[in-house]
Amino acid sequence: MQHSGTVVDLFCGAGGLSEGFRQAGFHVLAGLDYDDTAGKTFVATHEGARFLGGPIQNITVKDILNATGLKPGELDVLVGGPPCQGYSVYNHGRGVDDPRAGLFREYLRIVKGLRPRWLVMENVTGLTSIAGGGIIREIEENLRALGYVVDWKILKAEEYGVPQERRRIFFVANRVGAPIIFPAPTHGEGLKPFVTVWDAISDLPVLRNGQSLDVEKYGSLPMNSFQRELRKGVKRLSNHSASKLSAMNEARMKHIPAGGSWRDIPFNLLPEGMKRAKRSDHTKRYGRPKKTDLACTILTKCDVHWGAYIHPEQDRAISVREAARLQSFPDTFVFAGSRTDQYVQVGNAVPPLLGRAVAKQLLKLDREIERGADEETLAVA
């Protein structure tokens, strides 16, 4: 694989995973997604990449080959995360028969036709528990039948410099004879310190509840290496826009200190449903993280009713740009569509820094294979 190996991103959304690969030196040729608004963000941020819209069931391998100018077997890496709502830990009715759970089979159909040298498939950890791990076995068996070596691992985003607690399962496979070795953590005990919420967002300007400061100046100069990296080449700030919370929610937030949650809200101000809640339940609801915390998992709605999405200092929900920072998106990403669309694009994405760690490791393994290294050498690569 040349350093500018080629990538196609299935279920690309705004392009978090492919952005990680781009940062590692890959050339992203195309992205596919049914969400045309996310496609606008993808095209604007992946120079020269084609976007193929619509349901993946309607996209043929030939469509992808025509869009990229490749022949079967020429693509270096196929990446993507089939939409996971069907088997997310947040969906208690999840199951192997959910039609969305079949989207990974579409991914496998495209693998069969494209025959990429490598593939990376990302998903929620809930995949391990469905049908007693049946989906995982099906993915592995199908890939082995197509001639791929495959392995999977649950990676923690915060261990790769993402300022957020996020667990995701990654399948990595290849047909070039390389062993599968996952990237070693760079952050955590004995390594670089975790990147905190405040490390990620402290340079962004003050915002009122429901306010949008789109295309505005930054609140300050960058204060650390994380901010410097994400601001590189950007003069003006975009997507710094917060959901409008009700007067009742504003009243609730005033009672919640940093590190606090719904338990700090006076009983008479609690939502009716939460008046009956046990103190041990709903640990992150109406949470306000401390500056030194990692963010909780960024979802498609940064809804204060469901998680710790209150700003550490200001009485409002975190903005789209803050959510993007907590996902490690560079500020060059301008998210298209309505504010709701923007939150969805951010929350659905693979954090680019996590994608970059996987991409760099894959490059390293591929180079060693080209040099004819044996497995023992690779094991310490």
C-alpha positions in Angstrom: 0.0 0.0 0.0 1.3 3.4 -0.9 1.3 6.0 1.9 -1.7 7.6 0.2 -3.7 4.3 0.2 -7.3 4.6 -1.1 -10.3 4.5 1.2 -14.1 4.1 0.6 -16.4 4.8 3.6 -19.7 3.0 3.8 -22.3 4.6 6.0 -19.9 7.6 6.1 -22.2 10.2 7.7 -20.2 13.4 8.1 -17.0 11.4 7.7 -15.4 11.0 11.2 -13.8 7.6 10.4 -12.6 8.6 7.0 -11.2 11.9 8.4 -9.1 9.8 10.8 -7.8 7.9 7.8 -7.2 11.1 5.8 -5.2 12.5 8.8 -3.1 9.3 8.7 -2.2 9.9 5.0 -4.9 8.0 3.1 -6.8 9.3 0.1 -10.6 9.1 0.6 -12.2 8.4 -2.8 -15.9 8.1 -1.9 -18.5 7.9 0.9 -22.0 6.4 0.9 -24.9 7.3 3.2 -28.7 7.6 3.0 -28.4 11.0 4.8 -27.9 13.6 2.1 -27.3 16.4 4.7 -24.4 14.5 6.2 -23.3 13.9 2.6 -22.9 17.7 2.2 -20.7 17.8 5.2 -18.7 14.8 3.9 -18.1 16.3 0.5 -17.1 19.7 1.9 -14.5 18.1 4.2 -13.0 15.4 2.0 -11.5 17.0 -1.0 -12.1 15.2 -4.3 -14.3 12.5 -2.7 -17.5 11.5 -4.3 -20.7 11.0 -2.3 -23.2 8.3 -3.2 -26.6 9.0 -1.5 -29.6 6.8 -0.8 -30.1 3.4 1.0 -27.1 1.1 0.6 -29.4 -1.6 -0.6 -29.8 0.4 -3.8 -26.1 0.9 -4.4 -24.3 -1.7 -6.5 -20.6 -2.5 -6.4 -20.5 -1.3 -10.0 -21.7 2.2 -8.8 -18.8 2.3 -6.4 -16.2 1.2 -9.0 -17.6 3.8 -11.4 -17.4 6.6 -8.8 -13.8 5.7 -7.8 -12.3 4.5 -11.1 -11.1 1.3 -9.4 -11.4 -2.3 -10.4 -12.3 -5.1 -8.0 -9.3 -5.9 -5.7 -7.7 -2.4 -6.1 -9.2 -0.6 -3.1 -6.8 -0.5 -0.2 -9.3 0.0 2.7 -13.1 -0.2 3.0 -14.3 1.4 6.2 -17.6 2.1 7.8 -20.0 1.6 10.7 -23.4 0.2 9.7 -26.1 2.2 11.6 -26.4 0.7 15.0 -29.8 1.8 16.5 -31.1 -1.7 15.9 -28.6 -3.1 18.4 -27.5 -0.2 20.5 -27.4 -0.7 24.3 -29.9 2.2 24.4 -32.4 0.2 22.4 -33.8 -2.4 24.7 -36.0 -4.1 22.1 -32.9 -4.8 20.0 -32.5 -8.0 18.2 -31.0 -9.9 15.4 -34.2 -9.6 13.4 -34.3 -5.8 13.5 -34.1 -4.8 9.8 -31.3 -2.4 10.7 -29.3 -5.3 12.1 -29.1 -6.6 8.5 -27.1 -3.6 7.3 -23.9 -5.3 8.2 -24.9 -7.9 5.6 -24.9 -5.1 3.0 -21.4 -4.2 4.1 -20.4 -7.8 3.5 -22.0 -7.8 0.1 -19.9 -4.8 -0.9 -16.7 -6.5 0.6 -17.4 -9.5 -1.6 -17.7 -7.4 -4.8 -14.9 -4.8 -4.1 -12.4 -7.2 -2.5 -10.5 -4.5 -0.6 -7.1 -5.4 0.8 -8.2 -4.3 4.3 -11.4 -3.4 5.9 -12.4 -1.7 9.2 -15.9 -2.0 10.5 -17.0 -0.1 13.7 -20.0 -0.6 15.8 -21.6 -0.4 19.2 -20.5 -2.8 21.9 -24.1 -4.1 22.2 -23.2 -6.2 19.2 -21.5 -8.7 21.5 -24.6 -9.6 23.5 -27.2 -10.0 20.7 -28.2 -13.6 20.0 -25.3 -14.8 22.2 -22.7 -13.1 19.9 -24.4 -14.5 16.8 -23.9 -11.3 14.7 -20.2 -11.3 15.5 -19.8 -15.0 14.5 -21.8 -14.3 11.3 -19.5 -11.4 10.4 -16.3 -13.4 11.2 -17.5 -16.5 9.3 -18.5 -14.5 6.2 -15.2 -12.7 6.1 -13.2 -15.9 6.5 -15.2 -17.5 3.7 -14.2 -14.5 1.5 -10.5 -15.2 2.3 -9.9 -12.6 5.0 -8.1 -12.8 8.3 -10.3 -11.1 10.9 -10.3 -10.1 14.5 -12.2 -7.6 16.7 -11.6 -5.6 19.8 -13.5 -3.1 21.9 -11.5 0.2 21.9 -11.9 3.0 24.3 -11.8 6.4 22.6 -10.3 8.2 25.6 -7.2 6.0 25.4 -6.4 7.6 22.0 -6.7 11.2 23.0 -10.5 11.7 22.6 -11.9 13.7 25.5 -14.9 11.3 25.9 -15.7 8.0 27.4 -16.8 6.0 24.4 -16.5 2.2 23.8 -16.8 0.8 20.3 -16.2 -2.6 18.7 -13.8 -2.6 15.8 -13.5 -5.4 13.3 -10.2 -5.3 11.3 -9.6 -7.8 8.4 -7.2 -8.2 5.5 -6.5 -10.6 2.7 -2.8 -9.8 2.4 -1.6 -12.2 5.1 -0.9 -9.6 7.8 -1.8 -10.4 11.4 -4.4 -8.2 13.1 -2.8 -6.0 15.8 -4.8 -3.2 17.3 -3.2 0.2 18.2 -1.7 0.5 21.6 -3.3 3.1 23.9 -1.5 6.5 24.0 -3.4 8.1 26.9 -4.1 6.8 30.4 -2.2 5.6 33.4 1.5 5.7 32.8 0.9 7.4 29.4 -0.2 10.9 28.3 -2.9 12.3 30.6 -6.5 11.9 29.3 -7.8 15.0 27.4 -10.5 16.5 29.6 -13.7 18.3 28.8 -12.1 21.7 29.6 -9.0 20.9 27.6 -11.4 20.4 24.6 -13.7 23.4 24.9 -12.3 26.1 27.1 -11.3 28.4 24.2 -14.9 28.6 22.8 -16.9 31.8 23.5 -19.6 32.2 26.1 -23.0 31.2 24.8 -26.5 31.8 26.2 -29.2 29.1 26.3 -30.5 28.6 22.7 -28.0 31.1 21.2 -26.1 30.5 17.9 -22.7 32.2 17.4 -22.2 30.9 13.9 -19.0 32.1 12.1 -17.7 34.1 15.0 -14.4 34.7 16.6 -12.9 32.3 19.1 -13.2 33.0 22.9 -9.4 33.0 23.3 -6.2 31.8 21.8 -5.7 28.0 21.9 -4.7 27.0 25.4 -3.2 23.5 24.8 -2.0 21.1 22.1 -5.5 19.6 21.5 -7.0 23.0 20.8 -4.1 24.0 18.6 -4.5 20.8 16.5 -8.2 21.1 16.1 -8.0 24.9 15.2 -5.2 24.5 12.7 -5.9 26.7 9.6 -9.2 28.0 10.9 -9.8 31.7 11.3 -13.5 31.8 12.2 -15.6 29.5 14.4 -18.7 27.8 13.1 -21.6 25.6 14.5 -21.2 27.1 18.0 -24.9 26.8 18.6 -26.8 25.4 21.6 -30.3 23.9 21.9 -33.0 26.1 23.3 -34.0 24.7 26.7 -37.2 25.5 28.4 -37.5 28.0 31.3 -38.1 25.0 33.6 -34.9 23.3 32.5 -33.0 26.6 33.0 -34.4 26.7 36.6 -33.2 23.1 37.1 -29.7 23.7 35.8 -29.1 26.6 38.3 -29.1 24.0 41.1 -26.6 21.6 39.5 -22.9 22.1 40.4 -20.0 20.8 38.4 -19.9 17.1 39.0 -23.6 17.2 39.9 -26.7 15.7 38.3 -30.5 15.3 38.6 -30.0 14.5 42.3 -29.1 18.2 42.9 -32.4 19.5 41.5 -35.0 20.3 44.2 -37.8 17.7 44.3 -40.5 20.1 43.3 -38.6 21.0 40.1 -37.9 17.4 39.0 -39.8 16.1 35.9 -42.8 14.0 37.1 -41.3 10.7 35.9 -38.1 11.3 37.9 -39.9 12.1 41.2 -40.3 8.3 41.5 -36.8 7.5 40.5 -34.4 5.8 42.9 -31.3 7.8 43.8 -29.2 5.1 42.3 -30.9 5.4 38.8 -30.2 7.6 35.8 -26.7 8.4 37.0 -25.9 10.8 34.1 -29.3 12.6 33.7 -29.0 16.4 34.0 -25.3 15.9 34.6 -22.9 18.8 34.6 -19.3 17.5 34.1 -16.4 18.8 36.1 -13.8 20.5 34.0 -11.4 17.7 34.8 -13.8 14.9 33.6 -14.0 13.1 30.4 -17.3 13.8 28.6 -19.9 11.1 28.6 -20.6 9.4 25.3 -21.8 12.0 22.8 -25.1 10.8 21.3 -27.2 12.1 18.4 -29.1 14.4 20.8 -27.1 16.2 23.5 -30.3 16.2 25.6 -29.7 17.2 29.2 -32.6 15.0 30.2 -30.6 11.9 29.1 -27.0 12.6 29.9 -24.3 14.9 31.2 -24.6 17.5 28.5 -24.8 20.6 30.6 -21.9 23.0 30.1 -19.4 22.9 33.0 -19.9 26.7 33.8 -22.8 28.0 31.7 -26.5 27.2 32.2 -27.1 25.6 28.8 -26.6 22.4 26.8 -23.3 21.9 25.1 -23.2 23.4 21.6 -22.8 21.5 18.3 -19.2 22.7 18.1 -18.5 21.6 21.7 -19.9 18.2 20.9 -17.7 18.1 17.8 -14.7 19.0 19.9 -15.5 16.2 22.4 -15.6 13.9 19.4 -12.2 15.3 18.2 -13.5 16.7 15.0 -11.3 19.5 13.6 -12.9 22.9 13.4 -12.5 22.8 9.6 -15.7 20.6 9.7 -18.7 22.8 9.1 -21.7 20.7 9.8 -24.6 21.2 7.2 -28.3 21.3 7.9 -30.4 22.3 10.8 -29.0 22.3 14.4 -30.8 18.9 14.9 -29.1 17.5 11.8 -25.7 18.8 13.0 -26.0 17.1 16.4 -27.0 13.9 14.7 -23.9 14.0 12.4 -21.6 14.6 15.3 -23.1 12.0 17.6 -23.2 9.3 14.9 -19.5 9.7 14.0 -16.5 7.7 14.8 -14.1 10.2 16.6 -11.5 11.1 14.0 -8.6 10.6 16.5 -9.7 7.1 17.2 -10.0 6.4 13.4 -6.5 7.9 12.9 -5.0 5.5 15.5 -6.5 2.5 13.8 -5.4 3.8 10.4 -1.8 4.4 11.5 -1.6 0.9 12.9 -3.0 -0.6 9.7 -0.4 1.3 7.6 2.4 0.1 9.9 1.3 -3.6 9.5 0.9 -3.2 5.8 4.4 -1.7 5.4 5.9 -4.5 7.4 4.2 -7.1 5.2 5.6 -5.4 2.1 9.0 -5.6 3.6 8.5 -9.3 4.2 8.7 -9.1 8.0 7.8 -12.2 9.9 5.0 -12.4 12.5 7.4 -12.0 15.5 8.6 -8.7 14.2 5.0 -7.6 13.5 3.9 -8.5 17.0 6.1 -5.6 18.4 5.3 -3.2 15.5 
